[in-house]
Amino acid sequence: MPTTTIDTLLSCFVMVSLVLSSMVGVYTVVHPFLQEQQSWYKTQVNQKLAEYLLLEPGYPVNWGSDLTTSLTDFGLAKSGFATPFELDIDKVTRLNSENVYNVSFLDVFSALGTQDRPFRITVKPVFDVTVNLTSKQERLTDTVYHFQVHTEKSNLPIAANLSCYAVFLDQVVSNASSTSPTGEGLVEIALPNEGNGTALFIVIAKANSKTTSYAVYPFTHQLSDNHHPQGAYATLSPVDYTLRVDLVSVDDRVSRAMVLTYNDWFNLAEINESQATMFYTMPHLLDVGPMVLVGTGLDESTSFVEWTVYPQIPVDFGLNFTGQYDLLDSYAFRYLVTINSAVYECEVTIGGT
């Protein structure tokens, strides 16, 4: 082979190698950029979907309180909301699986129409309240209970003002207190020594005018046995400012229902009942924050008490993204939302395919 031919082949080989090397170099530099651009695009798309769930009312626009019309479009926003991320109290409540009117994830998923985007919605108070019964003192005519209340946010203590109630049969005893900057507070409640059974200690806490939380602590009064588990006698389901009480046994009737808020408490008026279900109308209160709903009654000579809260929060709705749904490309977005003029924390997680 002539020398010029060999030289030409070597030159061509060198040129091809240089071109390929440069292409590999360009790909090495550009590929992370393309990945970052693709990740940014996915984040934007999923964020838009998450915000759609919180900014749109769905259809029918009042599907939270409309129990007769099928859901054809899903959104949690209050119809005609005044501020962004103002959610409808009934739409959020119907996401709670403990509510008899709860909507199924399949119905919501179908109504949303994004079959390639599984999701999860959680709503909870901005801060946590925990209660412990530390001691009790039995006196001649009453028993004094001492409770320790702790308020915190993300394991950090916060100070809050407290409205506290003890509910037992037809008795409601109230007291006001607060937690210090270390998140600790003590509350004393006295109940008359009449009757025996399960009682409730209820705390509604307010860190500021719109940031509220609550805790409900069952305990026994004048009884050595443990308190009955929640739902043993009835389940309470609020919607559209109406409380539905489904009785476990027709032999146990709720004799009194009430609503307790940060500022006050009221008896509820019964509007209808059947053998196994009772209904009560709820007032449209101006109080900011949760409304604790309580029903009391007697099982023979022992008192029982059942409760729920309106809006029925905390809520954990949708897929939990574990097991087969443990998606590496899931995106979580947190928002502060308003329900009934109070601020709550909402997290929306969107999964990829």
N, C-alpha and C positions, 0 to 999 in steps of 0.2 A: 504494500500500500504506500502510495507517495506520501512524503513527509507533510506536504501541504494539506492533504486529506486528513491525516491524523491530527494536525494542529487545528483544523476546522472542527473536527468532532470534539476535541477537548474543549475548545472554546464554547461550542454549543452546550456541552455538558455543564461547564462552569456557569454559563448564563442561566440554564434551566435550574441548576441548584440554587443560584442566587435568587431567582424569582420565587422558587418554592420556599426558600428560607424567609424571604421577605413576606410572603403570604402567611406563613406560620406565625411570624412575628406580629403582623398586623392582626391576625385572629386572636393571638394571645393578649394583645392590648385591647382590642375591641370587644372580645367576648364578655369580660366582666362588666363593661359598660352596657352591653346589650342586656345582660342579666339584670343589672340594676334598673335599667329603663323598664324592662318587663315587670320586675317586682314593683316598681313605682306605679305602673299602670294598673296592676292587679290590686294594689292597695287602694288606689283611687276608685276603682270600680266597686270594690267591696264596701268602701266607706260610703259611697253614694247609696248602695242598697241598704246599709245599716241606717242611714239617716232617713231614707224613704220610709222605713218601718215606723219611725218616730215622728215624722213630719206629715204623713198622710193619714186621713181618717179611715180609709178603706171604704167598702161599700157593702151594705148600706152604711151611710155615714154615722148612724147611731146604732151600729150592730151590737154594741156593748149592752144596751138596754132593750134592744129589739130581739125578743126571744122567738119570734115567729118566722122571720125572713132568713133565708140561707145566706151565708157569707160568700160573696163573690170576689171581693178584693180585700186584702188584709193591710191594716194600718192601725196604729195605736193612738194617733193624735186626737185630741178633743175637737169635735166639729166646730168650726169658727173660732179656733184658738186665738187668744190675744197675743201670746208670746211664743216663739219657737220652742219646741220640745215640751209643750204642755200636753200631757197625756190624759185620756179619758179614764175616769175612775172605774167605770164598769168594764171597759175593754181590758184594762190591766187585771181587774179582779177575775175575769173569766179565763185568764191564763192559768189561774191557780187550780191544780188538780183536785183540791179538797172542796171546791165549789161545785154544787150539783149542776150548775149551768156552764161548766167549763167547756171550752172549745178544744177539739182534738188537734194534735199536731198535723195529722193527715189532712184535715179540712183546711187548716191555715196554710199548709204547704201547697195544697192544690189551688187555693184562692190566690196565693202570691204569684204562682205561675213561673217560678224559677227552679225547675226540677234539678238543675245542676248546682244549686247553692243551698245545701243544708245549713241550718242556723240554730242559734240558741239565744234566748233573751233572759236575763236575770234582772230583777228589780229589788232593791233592798234599801233600808234606811241608810243615811249617810254615816251614822255612827251607831255603835252597839250599846245596849243596856243589859247588864246581868244582875241578877238578884240572888241573895242567899239569906235564909232564915238563920240568924245567929243565936237567938235565945228567945225564951218566952217566960212570962211570970204569971202564974195563976193566982188571982185574987178572989175575994169573996163573991163579987158579982160579975167580974169580967176577967179576961185574959189579955195580957199585954204582950204583943209580939214585936221583936226587934229584927229589922231587916237591914242588911248591908247592900247598898246599890253602887255599882261601878259603871262608869261611862268611859268609852274609849273609841278611838278611830285608828284603825291599822296598828293596833297594839300600843298606841300612844294615848295617855289619859287626856280627857277634855272636861271642862266644867260645864254643868248644865243645871237648869232649874227643873224641879220635879213636882208633878202633881200625882199624888198617890191615893189609891182607893183599896179598901178591903170589902169584898162582896160575900155575903153569907145569907142564904135564904132571902128574906125581904129587907135585909139590913145592908146599908152602904155607909161605910165610915171613911172619911177623907182626911188627908193631911198633906201639907206642903213641905218641901225640903229642897235641898240642892246638893250637888257634888262639888268638891273643891277642885282647884287646878290639878290635883293629883288624881282626879276622877273618882274619889271616894265620898260616899255619903251614908248617913244613918237615918232610918225612918222608924218611928214608933207608931203602932196601930193597936187599939184596944177593941175587942169584940165582947159583947155581953155573953155570959155563960148560959145561953138558952139554945137548946138544940145541939145537934152534932152532925158532922159530915165534912164534905169538902168545901173549902173556901178559896177565894182568889185574892191574891195581892197584885194590884195593877199599877204599873209605873208608866206615866207618859212624860217623856223628857224633852226639853227644848233647849238647844244650845244657842239659838238666836231666833229671831221672829219667824223664820221659815224653815229652819233645820230642826226636825223632830225625830224622835224614835220612841220605842215602847218596849215593855217586857211584861209578861203575864206569868205569875208564879203561883201554882196551886199548892195548897197545904191543908192539913186536917185540923179541925177545930173540935175540941171536946171528944176526940176519938183517937184510939190508939192505933187503928189500922192505917194503912197507906191511903192516900187520896186516889180516887178512881181515875183511870186514863182518859185523856181527851177523846170525845166521841163515844164513850161508853153508853150514854143515854140519848144523845141527839147530835146531829150535825147541823151547823148553822151556815147558811149561804146567803150573803147579801148581794143584791143587784137592783139597780134603779131605785135606790132608797127604800127598798122593801127587804125585810129579813124573812127568809124561809127557814123553818125549823122542821127537820125530818127526824121523827122520833124512832128510836130503836125498838121500843115496845109501847104498845098502845096503853099499857097500864101506868106508864110514867109520863105525866103531862108537865109541860113547862108552865109554872104558875105566874112567873113574872119575867119580863124581858126588859132590858134597859140598854142605853147607849151612854158611854163615858168618854169624855174628851178632856183636853188639857184644862179647860176653864170650868166645866160643869158636868152634870149627868142628868139624864131624863129617863122616865119610864116610857116604854113603847106601847102604843095602842094596838091591840089585836084587831085585825080586819077580816080574817077568815080562818077557818080550820076544818080539817077532815079527821078521820080516825087516826091517821099517822102523820099528818102534816099541819103545821100552824104557820100563819103569816102575820107579820107586824109591819106597820108603816113607820118609816124613819124620818125624822125632821131634817130639813136642809139647813144644817148648822153652818155658821160662819167661822167656826173655829178652824185654825190652821193645823193640819196634821191628822193623825190616824184617829178613827172612831172605834173604840173597843165595844163590841156587842156581847152581851151576857144574857144567858137564860138560866133561871134557877127553878128547882122543884124538889119534890120529896119522893124518895123510894122507900115506901112504908114510913118509917120514922127517921130515916137518914137523908140528909140533904145532899143534892147534887147540883153541880153548876157546869155549864158548857159555855164556850166563848169562841169568838172569831174577831177579826178586825176588818175595817172597811176604810180604804182599799185593802184587799186581802193580800197583804205583802208580808213576808218576802215571796217572790215569784221566781221559779226556775223552770222555764218552758223551752222545749225543743230537744235537740240531740245533745248528749253530754260530751261528745268528741273523745270517747275512750273506746278501746277495743277496735272494732272494724271501722269506727268513725274517727279514729285518732289520725287526723289529717295534718300532714306537715305544713301544708300551705293554708292553714286557717288563719283568719285575721280577727282580732278582738278590738273593739272600740268602746270607750267609756264616755258616758255623758251624764250631766246633771239634768234631771227632768223634773217637771212640776206636776204634782197630782193633788188636787183639792187645795191648792195654794201652798203646799209644802214641797220641799226639795227632797228628791230621792236620787240614789245612784243607780244608773242603768248601764249594763254591759251587753253589747250585741256581738256575738261571735259568728262569723261567716266562714263556711268551709268551701274549699274548692273541690274539683272532681278528682 
